[in-house]
Amino acid sequence: MCDLTDILSTGQSRLSFHLKTLKDAGILRDRRDGRWIYYSINQETVEELEEFLRSLQVQNRGHRVTSRCRD
């Protein structure tokens, strides 16, 4: 996590929260080795998300987005 806190310029507690959220969502996997935790992307979940997003794109083709807000 030390590497990530430096790269992302964020605190350890904030990063821990986000990593736990991603892990709980199934997007990340973790592996403990002594006092270290190694994270990796769950490729199956990412592929499912990509497929879901592609299906949304197909469903929304041709639909025009308009705002219902009036100034």
C-alpha positions as CSV (number, residue, x, y, z in Angstrom):
1,M,0.0,0.0,0.0
2,C,3.0,2.3,0.5
3,D,3.6,2.4,-3.2
4,L,-0.1,3.3,-3.9
5,T,-0.2,6.0,-1.2
6,D,2.8,7.7,-2.9
7,I,1.5,7.3,-6.4
8,L,-2.0,8.5,-5.6
9,S,-0.9,11.2,-3.1
10,T,-3.4,10.1,-0.6
11,G,-3.5,8.9,3.0
12,Q,-3.4,5.3,4.1
13,S,-6.8,5.3,5.7
14,R,-8.5,6.7,2.6
15,L,-6.8,4.2,0.4
16,S,-7.7,1.4,2.7
17,F,-11.3,2.4,2.5
18,H,-11.3,2.5,-1.3
19,L,-9.4,-0.8,-1.6
20,K,-11.9,-2.5,0.8
21,T,-14.8,-1.1,-1.3
22,L,-13.3,-2.4,-4.5
23,K,-12.6,-5.8,-2.9
24,D,-16.1,-6.0,-1.5
25,A,-17.4,-5.3,-5.0
26,G,-15.3,-8.2,-6.4
27,I,-13.2,-5.9,-8.5
28,L,-10.0,-6.5,-6.5
29,R,-8.5,-9.6,-5.0
30,D,-6.0,-9.6,-2.2
31,R,-3.4,-12.0,-1.0
32,R,-1.5,-11.8,2.3
33,D,2.1,-12.6,2.5
34,G,3.3,-11.9,6.1
35,R,2.6,-8.3,6.9
36,W,2.1,-7.4,3.2
37,I,-1.1,-7.5,1.2
38,Y,-0.9,-7.8,-2.5
39,Y,-3.8,-6.6,-4.6
40,S,-4.7,-7.7,-8.1
41,I,-7.6,-7.0,-10.5
42,N,-10.3,-9.6,-10.7
43,Q,-10.3,-9.9,-14.5
44,E,-13.6,-11.9,-14.6
45,T,-15.5,-9.1,-12.8
46,V,-13.9,-6.4,-15.0
47,E,-14.9,-8.4,-18.1
48,E,-18.5,-8.7,-16.8
49,L,-18.6,-4.9,-16.2
50,E,-17.3,-4.2,-19.7
51,E,-20.0,-6.5,-21.1
52,F,-22.7,-4.7,-19.1
53,L,-21.5,-1.3,-20.1
54,R,-21.4,-2.4,-23.8
55,S,-25.0,-3.6,-23.5
56,L,-26.0,-0.1,-22.1
57,Q,-24.4,1.5,-25.1
58,V,-26.3,-0.7,-27.5
59,Q,-29.6,0.0,-25.7
60,N,-29.1,3.7,-25.7
61,R,-28.0,4.2,-29.4
62,G,-30.3,6.5,-31.1
63,H,-31.8,7.9,-27.9
64,R,-31.4,11.6,-27.5
65,V,-30.6,12.9,-24.1
66,T,-32.5,16.0,-23.2
67,S,-32.5,18.0,-20.0
68,R,-35.8,18.4,-18.1
69,C,-34.4,21.3,-16.1
70,R,-35.5,24.8,-17.0
71,D,-33.6,27.9,-16.1
